């Protein structure tokens, strides 16, 4: 048997850029965190660097730090802190199947990671037994508070909180979203309606179009002939139709048409028998999300308090305030005022995994 090899030009002198970065798990995502001062001043060069760093558009991201999934192809760039101590940052979703970076969304799990990083890196000084870390996404305007235990004003390296969707525990972090800043594009309900009809291929599907945490299109599962408690295999039809649903919802919400990550698309339905709350399945980067992004969970929570929404229609209320969202793997619990969810808080965990220097080829 003859093996044929393609010879490539010798590139022994190919420049390589050494970029400091920290890998932090936040919730059910992993996020590489960079400092703006270590990145190119030219925004386009920063995008090129991130794409090459993660190894896109190779679907395996085998020659980069990406993990070939939507929950592991994420980055944050940190500008520093403002006069009031708020940490200023941008969130980057690095595409896997194409050389592209989107900045126009939020990620609650990466925000969780940033809260711990801010203490770990000395951006915020721990105060007392619990430190509140305020953070601001300077692209979307979303402000969050991360409440982190700092016993004796010490930054914890590890913790014992383990949640559904996580095999190992981490440092407990409570993440607080507030209604005053959770809408990125203006009104919480861009169309002014609790429910809209979305037209796809001559058929209409009912959805709640909401901008809370991140823009989201929450469809009634039954209208699509699906069950929101379905398995990954049972929901392949949702994955196939999701790009059309997203594009039609984006037009209805007057969102930019060049963004493939918003609105987030998902289905909602009644919870499993004998439980309270609501079931949800979300799409993330053309695949079914194994859990739910915090920003999508905020959208579900905000819609739960709105009469006539598809979420409220499917919800089984609990005896006390709060909401359970039942997911593909486990469930997530939210603290909120069911009558008027103006503030939503989550119990999450995080861990600093690595302080690294990433070697990025100039190709």
C-alpha positions as a printed NumPy array, in Angstrom:
array([[  0.   ,   0.   ,   0.   ],
       [  1.327,   3.408,  -0.977],
       [  0.758,   6.304,   1.402],
       [  0.519,   9.727,  -0.126],
       [  1.457,  12.74 ,   1.965],
       [  0.907,  16.381,   1.143],
       [  3.98 ,  18.4  ,   1.932],
       [  3.337,  21.755,   3.538],
       [  5.749,  24.675,   3.399],
       [  8.145,  24.752,   6.302],
       [  6.936,  27.198,   8.919],
       [  9.559,  26.941,  11.613],
       [  9.626,  30.703,  11.979],
       [  5.837,  31.123,  12.08 ],
       [  5.154,  33.738,  14.761],
       [  3.334,  32.523,  17.865],
       [  1.6  ,  34.871,  20.307],
       [  1.655,  33.964,  23.993],
       [ -1.624,  35.032,  25.59 ],
       [ -2.319,  34.77 ,  29.345],
       [ -5.747,  33.336,  30.141],
       [ -7.606,  31.658,  32.99 ],
       [ -9.982,  28.733,  32.571],
       [-12.934,  28.795,  34.963],
       [-15.941,  26.509,  35.171],
       [-19.081,  28.464,  35.871],
       [-22.272,  26.467,  36.397],
       [-22.533,  24.007,  33.502],
       [-20.136,  25.88 ,  31.172],
       [-16.407,  26.416,  30.895],
       [-15.107,  29.865,  30.046],
       [-11.668,  31.165,  29.084],
       [-11.162,  34.598,  30.631],
       [ -8.777,  37.113,  29.052],
       [ -7.717,  40.644,  29.999],
       [ -8.195,  43.341,  27.363],
       [ -4.64 ,  44.526,  27.955],
       [ -3.346,  41.146,  26.71 ],
       [ -5.393,  41.223,  23.493],
       [ -4.91 ,  43.161,  20.222],
       [ -6.232,  46.713,  20.182],
       [ -7.905,  46.048,  16.828],
       [-11.316,  44.346,  17.47 ],
       [-11.045,  42.282,  14.278],
       [ -7.623,  41.013,  15.302],
       [ -9.064,  40.035,  18.697],
       [-11.752,  38.007,  16.933],
       [ -9.15 ,  36.303,  14.721],
       [ -7.086,  35.484,  17.784],
       [-10.079,  33.992,  19.617],
       [-11.1  ,  31.886,  16.607],
       [ -7.573,  30.452,  16.296],
       [ -7.265,  30.038,  20.063],
       [-10.39 ,  27.884,  20.203],
       [ -9.536,  25.93 ,  17.049],
       [-12.568,  26.861,  14.942],
       [-13.888,  26.105,  12.341],
       [-12.692,  22.545,  12.949],
       [-15.806,  20.88 ,  14.418],
       [-13.59 ,  19.065,  16.941],
       [-11.611,  22.232,  17.781],
       [ -8.761,  19.759,  18.122],
       [ -5.977,  22.327,  17.604],
       [ -7.347,  24.777,  20.126],
       [ -8.732,  25.125,  23.628],
       [-12.391,  24.713,  22.648],
       [-14.333,  21.645,  23.721],
       [-16.432,  21.221,  20.554],
       [-19.7  ,  22.132,  22.274],
       [-21.667,  25.304,  22.883],
       [-20.954,  25.119,  26.624],
       [-17.173,  24.966,  26.143],
       [-16.626,  27.426,  23.272],
       [-16.998,  30.585,  25.336],
       [-14.755,  33.461,  26.349],
       [-14.853,  36.616,  28.409],
       [-12.633,  39.647,  27.95 ],
       [-12.212,  41.852,  31.011],
       [-11.582,  45.586,  30.739],
       [-11.142,  46.155,  34.477],
       [-13.264,  47.817,  37.15 ],
       [-15.207,  51.058,  37.038],
       [-15.117,  53.82 ,  39.694],
       [-17.881,  52.058,  41.633],
       [-16.013,  48.738,  41.683],
       [-18.129,  47.111,  38.966],
       [-16.205,  44.657,  36.786],
       [-16.588,  45.559,  33.098],
       [-16.476,  42.72 ,  30.58 ],
       [-17.631,  41.385,  27.214],
       [-18.905,  37.881,  26.542],
       [-17.834,  36.077,  23.36 ],
       [-19.555,  32.999,  21.94 ],
       [-16.99 ,  31.487,  19.598],
       [-18.645,  29.607,  16.753],
       [-17.523,  26.039,  16.224],
       [-18.503,  25.391,  12.6  ],
       [-17.376,  28.726,  11.155],
       [-14.748,  31.402,  11.858],
       [-16.979,  33.812,  13.744],
       [-17.452,  35.384,  17.177],
       [-20.703,  36.831,  18.519],
       [-20.659,  39.49 ,  21.23 ],
       [-24.329,  40.482,  21.36 ],
       [-25.593,  38.027,  23.963],
       [-25.17 ,  37.206,  27.634],
       [-24.113,  34.034,  29.434],
       [-25.073,  33.605,  33.07 ],
       [-22.758,  30.636,  33.563],
       [-19.751,  32.601,  32.303],
       [-20.862,  35.52 ,  34.478],
       [-20.734,  33.079,  37.408],
       [-17.178,  32.196,  36.391],
       [-16.281,  35.895,  36.163],
       [-17.513,  36.544,  39.7  ],
       [-15.046,  34.028,  41.14 ],
       [-12.287,  35.145,  38.748],
       [-12.663,  38.771,  39.871],
       [-11.804,  37.74 ,  43.422],
       [ -9.147,  35.252,  42.348],
       [ -7.383,  37.84 ,  40.158],
       [ -7.614,  40.669,  42.715],
       [-10.011,  42.823,  40.693],
       [-12.35 ,  42.866,  43.694],
       [-11.229,  42.733,  47.323],
       [-13.11 ,  40.276,  49.555],
       [-15.085,  41.965,  52.317],
       [-16.374,  39.972,  55.263],
       [-17.838,  36.495,  55.065],
       [-19.808,  37.172,  51.858],
       [-18.562,  39.403,  49.047],
       [-20.882,  40.931,  46.454],
       [-19.196,  41.24 ,  43.049],
       [-21.05 ,  43.581,  40.642],
       [-20.404,  42.914,  36.953],
       [-21.473,  44.711,  33.757],
       [-21.571,  43.39 ,  30.195],
       [-20.586,  46.556,  28.351],
       [-22.077,  45.284,  25.066],
       [-25.572,  44.327,  26.243],
       [-25.833,  46.498,  29.373],
       [-26.706,  43.522,  31.602],
       [-25.751,  44.074,  35.236],
       [-25.464,  41.151,  37.645],
       [-24.473,  40.593,  41.235],
       [-22.44 ,  37.532,  42.225],
       [-22.602,  36.749,  45.942],
       [-19.637,  34.611,  46.966],
       [-18.712,  33.253,  50.427],
       [-15.368,  34.657,  51.555],
       [-14.992,  33.398,  55.137],
       [-12.526,  35.532,  57.034],
       [-12.211,  37.699,  53.897],
       [-10.355,  34.855,  52.155],
       [-10.953,  33.825,  48.538],
       [-12.061,  30.178,  48.411],
       [-10.199,  27.822,  46.076],
       [-12.779,  25.05 ,  46.214],
       [-16.282,  24.492,  47.534],
       [-18.91 ,  21.878,  48.231],
       [-21.911,  22.984,  46.151],
       [-22.883,  20.511,  43.437],
       [-25.913,  21.086,  41.232],
       [-27.764,  19.069,  38.595],
       [-25.663,  18.806,  35.461],
       [-22.389,  18.952,  37.426],
       [-20.377,  15.9  ,  38.434],
       [-18.022,  17.762,  40.771],
       [-18.792,  20.531,  43.277],
       [-17.435,  24.05 ,  43.329],
       [-17.43 ,  27.351,  45.173],
       [-21.038,  28.381,  45.962],
       [-22.085,  31.476,  44.015],
       [-25.522,  33.09 ,  44.001],
       [-26.151,  35.038,  40.792],
       [-28.751,  37.82 ,  40.887],
       [-30.432,  39.193,  37.727],
       [-32.485,  42.389,  37.995],
       [-35.306,  43.514,  35.723],
       [-33.873,  47.017,  35.46 ],
       [-31.088,  45.774,  33.158],
       [-32.005,  42.328,  31.862],
       [-33.525,  43.521,  28.543],
       [-30.774,  44.032,  25.937],
       [-32.837,  45.582,  23.124],
       [-35.438,  47.718,  24.898],
       [-38.824,  46.377,  25.964],
       [-39.151,  43.105,  27.824],
       [-41.881,  42.075,  25.373],
       [-40.712,  43.507,  22.015],
       [-44.08 ,  42.958,  20.299],
       [-46.116,  44.065,  23.314],
       [-47.831,  40.668,  23.424],
       [-47.648,  37.771,  25.85 ],
       [-48.119,  35.355,  22.927],
       [-47.422,  35.742,  19.204],
       [-48.014,  33.529,  16.184],
       [-44.79 ,  32.655,  14.372],
       [-45.166,  31.661,  10.717],
       [-42.863,  28.953,   9.356],
       [-43.537,  27.157,   6.061],
       [-47.201,  28.141,   6.053],
       [-47.859,  26.964,   9.613],
       [-48.316,  29.044,  12.752],
       [-46.748,  28.245,  16.105],
       [-47.515,  30.061,  19.36 ],
       [-44.573,  31.542,  21.214],
       [-43.768,  34.032,  23.937],
       [-41.163,  36.447,  22.57 ],
       [-39.288,  37.964,  25.484],
       [-36.084,  39.905,  26.096],
       [-35.058,  39.009,  29.64 ],
       [-31.551,  37.781,  30.4  ],
       [-31.233,  37.397,  26.643],
       [-33.784,  37.587,  23.836],
       [-35.699,  34.293,  23.712],
       [-38.493,  32.689,  21.712],
       [-40.301,  30.215,  23.966],
       [-42.608,  27.965,  21.953],
       [-45.518,  25.906,  23.165],
       [-44.206,  22.339,  22.834],
       [-47.648,  20.9  ,  22.05 ],
       [-48.096,  23.329,  19.133],
       [-44.996,  21.78 ,  17.563],
       [-46.249,  18.278,  18.212],
       [-43.562,  17.754,  20.873],
       [-43.329,  17.178,  24.611],
       [-41.082,  19.403,  26.698],
       [-40.193,  16.387,  28.83 ],
       [-38.873,  14.569,  25.75 ],
       [-35.505,  12.882,  25.404],
       [-32.718,  14.069,  23.109],
       [-33.774,  11.552,  20.449],
       [-37.438,  12.543,  20.698],
       [-36.59 ,  16.192,  20.095],
       [-34.532,  15.85 ,  16.92 ],
       [-37.399,  17.548,  15.063],
       [-36.928,  20.635,  17.256],
       [-33.225,  20.807,  16.413],
       [-34.042,  20.634,  12.691],
       [-36.686,  23.375,  12.694],
       [-34.981,  25.641,  15.253],
       [-33.063,  27.797,  12.691],
       [-36.32 ,  28.662,  10.911],
       [-38.108,  29.372,  14.203],
       [-35.232,  31.571,  15.333],
       [-35.108,  33.564,  12.088],
       [-38.894,  34.129,  12.053],
       [-38.905,  35.154,  15.728],
       [-35.952,  37.515,  15.199],
       [-37.869,  39.333,  12.48 ],
       [-40.92 ,  39.622,  14.706],
       [-38.77 ,  40.963,  17.582],
       [-36.895,  43.412,  15.29 ],
       [-33.557,  41.861,  16.24 ],
       [-30.451,  42.074,  14.039],
       [-30.699,  39.436,  11.314],
       [-26.955,  38.719,  11.2  ],
       [-26.842,  37.072,  14.648],
       [-27.278,  33.317,  14.848],
       [-27.33 ,  33.087,  18.648],
       [-30.415,  35.211,  19.417],
       [-33.175,  34.884,  20.119],
       [-32.598,  31.722,  22.105],
       [-35.102,  29.111,  20.91 ],
       [-36.785,  26.6  ,  23.183],
       [-39.985,  24.777,  24.01 ],
       [-41.923,  24.75 ,  27.259],
       [-44.594,  22.452,  28.617],
       [-46.001,  21.026,  31.848],
       [-43.578,  19.594,  34.414],
       [-43.216,  15.834,  35.012],
       [-46.245,  14.325,  36.706],
       [-46.418,  14.954,  40.429],
       [-44.032,  17.95 ,  40.356],
       [-44.34 ,  21.732,  40.184],
       [-42.835,  24.295,  37.857],
       [-42.412,  23.938,  34.106],
       [-40.418,  21.798,  31.672],
       [-38.116,  23.401,  29.12 ],
       [-35.72 ,  22.332,  26.4  ],
       [-33.454,  24.933,  24.775],
       [-31.381,  24.987,  21.595],
       [-27.807,  26.244,  21.802],
       [-25.6  ,  26.575,  18.696],
       [-27.702,  24.166,  16.606],
       [-27.866,  21.473,  19.296],
       [-30.055,  20.629,  22.262],
       [-28.668,  22.226,  25.427],
       [-27.944,  19.554,  28.08 ],
       [-29.347,  21.843,  30.784],
       [-30.316,  25.508,  30.35 ],
       [-28.344,  28.717,  30.137],
       [-29.005,  31.099,  33.026],
       [-30.102,  33.818,  30.616],
       [-32.665,  31.446,  29.08 ],
       [-33.805,  30.506,  32.574],
       [-34.336,  34.222,  33.33 ],
       [-36.519,  34.456,  30.218],
       [-38.598,  31.485,  31.381],
       [-38.882,  32.953,  34.878],
       [-39.87 ,  36.416,  33.648],
       [-42.508,  34.924,  31.346],
       [-43.883,  32.792,  34.186],
       [-45.283,  35.911,  35.842],
       [-47.041,  37.158,  32.702],
       [-50.69 ,  36.24 ,  32.192],
       [-51.288,  34.437,  28.92 ],
       [-47.665,  33.49 ,  28.237],
       [-46.916,  29.961,  27.074],
       [-44.882,  29.488,  30.268],
       [-47.717,  30.447,  32.587],
       [-50.109,  28.307,  30.547],
       [-47.926,  25.223,  31.193],
       [-46.776,  25.994,  34.732],
       [-47.87 ,  24.109,  37.823],
       [-47.418,  26.639,  40.656],
       [-45.655,  25.705,  43.881],
       [-46.979,  26.396,  47.358],
       [-44.277,  29.013,  47.943],
       [-42.316,  31.519,  45.868],
       [-39.751,  30.126,  43.48 ],
       [-39.737,  28.152,  40.26 ],
       [-38.394,  24.768,  39.2  ],
       [-37.436,  24.383,  35.541],
       [-37.23 ,  20.692,  34.605],
       [-34.516,  20.029,  32.034],
       [-33.018,  17.34 ,  29.856],
       [-30.69 ,  16.489,  32.74 ],
       [-32.096,  17.338,  36.165],
       [-33.702,  20.634,  37.091],
       [-32.742,  24.125,  38.149],
       [-34.281,  26.156,  40.969],
       [-34.858,  29.908,  40.817],
       [-35.697,  32.263,  43.654],
       [-38.271,  34.862,  42.595],
       [-41.519,  36.586,  43.464],
       [-43.999,  34.558,  41.418],
       [-46.449,  37.463,  41.134],
       [-43.861,  39.964,  39.874],
       [-40.439,  38.476,  39.07 ],
       [-38.463,  41.736,  39.088],
       [-35.404,  39.927,  40.462],
       [-34.309,  36.359,  39.779],
       [-31.506,  34.613,  41.633],
       [-29.796,  31.288,  40.999],
       [-27.635,  29.011,  43.079],
       [-24.561,  28.158,  41.015],
       [-21.   ,  27.035,  41.611],
       [-17.643,  27.734,  40.011],
       [-14.033,  26.623,  40.103],
       [-10.807,  28.115,  38.764],
       [ -9.329,  25.259,  36.732],
       [ -6.161,  26.688,  35.229],
       [ -3.987,  29.759,  34.991],
       [ -2.436,  29.399,  31.575],
       [ -0.408,  30.848,  28.752],
       [ -1.997,  29.934,  25.405],
       [  0.322,  29.806,  22.39 ],
       [ -1.608,  31.107,  19.382],
       [ -0.101,  30.658,  15.886],
       [ -0.388,  33.623,  13.565],
       [ -2.11 ,  31.505,  10.883]])
